[in-house]
Amino acid sequence: MNGTSHRALKKASICLGAIFATTVARAELPAEPIPNVETLSVPYPESMVFVHDVNMFGMIAGKISLVDVASENRNFKGMLDAAQFASFAESRTRGELYVAETHYSRGTRGDRSDVLTVYDKRTLKQTAEIPLPGGKRALIASNRYTMQLVDNDRFLFLFNFTPAASVSMIDLQARKILSETQIPGCGLIYPTGKRGFSSLCSNGSMFSAQFDETGKLLKQKTLPPFFDVDEDPLFGRPVLVNGTAYFPSFKGQVRVIDLSQDSPQIGKSWSLLSDDDRGENWRPGGYQVGTANDAGLIYILMHPGGADGSHKNGGSEVWVFDPVLQKRVQRVKLEKWGLSIEVTRGKSPYLVVVNSEMQLDIYDANNGKWLKMIGGTALIPVSMFAVRQ
């Protein structure tokens, strides 16, 4: 190498070193304070949903993710632990979140302990833990009707299954269990009247009970069977609108039950399907198959070519119904096959769909337009809960 080449190479090395040093200096960030704790604004945005990740690959690490679907970025806002087929509920009035969960002393085995964990809505910190003795809590796939709040969120009902079925009543103010009601042959919890619940039963009937403030059973009633469990079963997850439950059936009927009073009242059923729809064998299907917006419109996940056993398949469209007129008012064709659906609160709601890739597809619920996909909030997000306030 001659002298000129050597000097040029040395000069280039000095320049590159200067550039590198400048880049490193500019990349330095100020040190963050430790600990760095943020809080959430309460009430939550109307565009927020709770996404229940059952994490079937590691159920001891299930979680509830808080996701703001309207945010341009950083949609993930926080997380709660939700171990072993947990149940979840949000209080409108108490500033609290509730997770009923199960733990084992050696992770996946050992002594079992069930608890109702109470979290603060602003900080997501645990504030209380109510023991649930007896190993009774139902360990079943995520379902909003395994745990429900009643009486202005003062009391909580929790479904038990061992396989003996019962419902525990918990006083959230006193932080204690008040009573346990046996419901043989029945299951799940639908809030009824001021301080009661109803459950669907295996013979097509419905059990209902009312309680006083001490948890004492005031009255109970079992309605005669009103649907055929063999010919056309009902989905156990109805759509609730102003105290009325709309239960879709596997074949596309809607059973209407008024739960606003102390005793359920069976209404007139109607169909989701037109004659053309029946010709194409459209049926409801999916995991969380139905929901409603604040205006009272009902959203149902639907699929064509339905048959016996297709009720868990999900769907390619979401149909929107006016339950008062008993007619379809909108069809939303999904970008990808859907498994569960939820609609956010407010006058400009979002339709949130868990797609076949376990990501969240976001649509404008008013016009059905696909807006974006949000990924990475959960491994297996089977259930969603729109904020209640």
Buried (B, 14 or more C-beta within 10 A) or exposed (E): EEEEEEEEEEEEEEEEEEEEEEEEEEEEEEEEEEEEEEEBEEBBBBBBBBBBBBBEEEBBBBBBBBBBBBBEEEBBBBBBBBBBBBBBBBBEEBEBBBBBBBBBEEEEEEEBBBBBBBBBBEEBEBEBEBEBEBEBBBBEEBBBBBBBBBBEBBBBBBBBBEEEBBBBBBBBEEEEBBBBBEBEEBBBBBBBBBBBBBBBBEEBBBBBBBBEEEBEEEEBBBBEEBBEBEEBBBBBBBBBBEEBBBBBBBBBBBBBBBBBBBBBEBBEBBEBBEEEBBEEBBBBBBBBBBBBBBEEBBBBBBBEEBEEEBBEBBBBBBBBBBBEEBEBEBEBEBEBBBBBBBBBBBEEBBBBBBBEEBBBBBBBBBEBEBEEBBEEBBBBBBBBBBBBB
